[in-house]
Amino acid sequence: FILYCFMGAMYPALDLGAGEKERGTIETLLTSPAGRMEILLGKFGVISLFGFLSAISGILGLIVGLQFITDIPTEIIETAKSILQVKTIALILLLIVPVAILFSAILLSISIYAKSFKEAQSLVAPINILIIVPAMVGIIPGIELNWKTAMIPIVNISLISKDILAGTVSASLLLEVFGSMIFLAVIGLIFTRWWFNREEVIFR
């Protein structure tokens, strides 16, 4: 779901930053009555929404697949259905919100910096590895969620999701993970705002 969220936010972010530069519409947009912050929040909201909806589509695809694919053994289907309860899905979606905001801030900042859509793609490509590796840490045996790992971005989401699905999640660690991700998301938003206000970046 972390990867779905990242991939869902990536292309809207590239188009709303570097894409507008390439089309020459960013100048027209900046001369409109809307303020810089309003423009930024509009772009930010669209990117975050697409990331969040991609994560939801991944969850819905899993649920629909369990309902209609008949080749899966009955034991696996029953176990998956017992895990994917409304409370479990709601907790995971709640955690996806700050992740979507953080990804949106990172991707939009890069997109605003890039001169063209192609350059933005090449700048974003290495970030895929920085997302995939921490996300995969959650499935490595022996790595457990504690107060230290709860502070590591993406790793904490992967580990807490595993605990949520297992039904062994700690309320204090859940709050720590959520709080740390909200903090990073706010920092990302503040940085993006500062970045967007720099003329030498926008008109690079």
C-alpha positions in Angstrom: 0.0 0.0 0.0 3.0 2.3 0.6 4.2 1.7 -3.0 0.6 2.2 -4.4 0.5 5.5 -2.5 3.9 6.6 -3.9 3.2 5.6 -7.5 -0.3 7.2 -7.4 1.1 10.5 -6.3 4.1 10.5 -8.6 2.6 11.3 -12.0 0.2 14.0 -10.8 3.1 15.6 -9.0 5.3 15.6 -12.1 2.6 17.0 -14.2 1.5 19.8 -11.8 5.1 21.0 -11.4 7.5 20.2 -14.2 4.6 19.6 -16.6 3.3 23.1 -16.1 6.8 24.5 -16.6 7.1 22.6 -19.9 3.7 23.8 -21.2 4.4 27.4 -20.1 1.2 27.5 -18.0 2.9 28.1 -14.6 3.4 31.8 -15.4 -0.3 32.3 -16.4 -1.3 30.5 -13.2 0.9 32.8 -11.0 -0.7 35.9 -12.5 -4.2 34.8 -11.5 -5.9 36.4 -8.4 -5.1 33.2 -6.4 -2.2 33.6 -4.0 0.9 31.4 -4.0 -0.3 29.4 -1.0 -3.7 28.8 -2.5 -2.1 27.5 -5.7 0.3 25.3 -3.8 -2.5 23.8 -1.6 -4.6 23.1 -4.7 -1.7 21.2 -6.3 -0.9 19.5 -3.0 -4.4 18.4 -2.4 -4.7 16.8 -5.8 -1.4 14.9 -5.4 -2.3 13.7 -1.9 -5.7 12.6 -3.0 -4.4 10.6 -5.9 -1.8 8.9 -3.6 -4.5 8.1 -1.1 -7.0 6.8 -3.7 -4.3 4.5 -5.1 -3.7 3.0 -1.7 -7.5 2.5 -1.3 -7.7 0.9 -4.8 -5.0 -1.6 -3.7 -7.0 -2.6 -0.6 -10.2 -2.8 -2.6 -8.5 -4.9 -5.2 -7.3 -7.3 -2.5 -10.8 -7.6 -1.0 -12.5 -8.1 -4.5 -9.8 -10.6 -5.4 -10.6 -12.7 -2.3 -14.3 -12.7 -3.2 -14.0 -13.7 -6.9 -10.8 -15.7 -7.3 -11.8 -19.4 -6.8 -8.3 -20.9 -7.1 -7.2 -19.7 -3.7 -7.4 -22.4 -1.0 -10.3 -21.9 1.4 -8.0 -21.7 4.5 -6.2 -18.7 3.0 -9.4 -17.0 2.1 -10.9 -17.5 5.5 -7.7 -16.3 7.2 -7.5 -13.2 5.0 -11.2 -12.3 5.7 -10.7 -12.6 9.4 -7.7 -10.2 9.2 -9.2 -7.7 6.8 -11.9 -6.4 9.2 -13.3 -2.8 9.1 -11.2 -1.7 12.1 -8.0 -3.1 10.6 -8.6 -1.4 7.2 -9.6 1.9 8.9 -6.3 2.0 10.9 -4.2 1.3 7.8 -6.0 4.0 5.8 -5.5 6.4 8.7 -1.7 5.7 8.6 -1.7 6.2 4.8 -2.9 9.8 5.2 0.4 11.3 6.6 2.3 9.0 4.2 0.4 10.5 1.2 1.1 14.0 2.4 4.8 13.3 2.9 5.1 11.8 -0.5 3.2 14.7 -2.1 5.6 17.2 -0.5 8.7 15.4 -1.6 7.5 14.8 -5.2 6.1 18.3 -5.7 9.3 19.9 -4.4 11.3 17.8 -6.9 8.8 18.5 -9.7 8.9 22.3 -9.0 12.7 22.2 -9.2 13.0 20.3 -12.5 13.2 22.2 -15.7 11.1 19.6 -17.7 8.9 16.5 -17.2 11.8 14.3 -18.4 14.2 15.8 -15.9 11.6 15.4 -13.1 11.2 11.7 -14.0 15.0 11.1 -13.8 15.2 12.9 -10.4 12.3 10.9 -9.0 13.5 7.5 -10.2 16.1 7.0 -7.4 13.5 7.8 -4.8 11.7 4.5 -5.7 14.6 2.6 -4.1 14.4 4.8 -1.0 10.8 3.9 -0.7 11.0 0.2 -1.6 13.9 -0.8 0.7 12.4 0.6 4.0 8.9 -0.8 3.0 10.4 -4.2 2.6 12.1 -4.1 6.0 8.8 -4.8 7.6 8.7 -8.4 6.2 12.2 -9.2 7.4 12.0 -11.7 10.3 13.5 -10.4 13.6 12.8 -6.7 13.0 10.1 -5.6 15.5 8.4 -2.4 16.1 9.7 -0.5 19.2 10.2 3.1 20.2 13.3 3.4 18.1 12.0 1.8 14.8 8.7 3.7 15.3 10.7 6.9 14.5 12.1 5.7 11.1 9.9 6.9 8.2 8.3 4.2 6.0 9.9 1.5 8.1 7.5 2.4 10.9 4.5 2.2 8.6 5.5 -1.2 7.3 6.1 -2.6 10.8 3.0 -1.1 12.4 0.9 -2.4 9.5 2.2 -5.9 10.2 1.3 -5.5 13.9 -2.2 -4.2 12.9 -2.8 -7.2 10.7 -1.6 -9.6 13.4 -3.8 -8.0 16.0 -0.9 -7.2 18.3 -0.6 -3.5 17.8 0.4 -1.3 20.8 -1.7 1.9 21.2 1.4 3.8 22.4 3.5 2.7 19.5 0.6 3.4 17.1 0.4 7.0 18.4 4.2 7.4 18.2 4.2 6.2 14.5 1.3 8.4 13.6 2.8 11.4 15.4 6.2 11.1 13.8 4.7 10.8 10.3 2.4 13.8 10.9 5.4 15.8 12.0 7.4 14.8 8.9 4.4 15.6 6.7 4.1 19.1 8.2 7.8 19.7 7.8 7.5 18.5 4.2 4.6 20.9 3.6 6.5 23.9 5.1 9.6 23.1 2.9 7.4 22.8 -0.2 5.8 26.2 0.6 9.2 27.8 1.0 10.5 26.1 -2.2 7.5 27.3 -4.2 8.0 30.9 -3.1 11.5 31.1 -4.6 11.4 32.7 -8.0 14.7 31.1 -9.0 13.3 27.7 -8.5 9.9 28.2 -10.2 11.4 29.9 -13.3 14.5 27.7 -13.4 
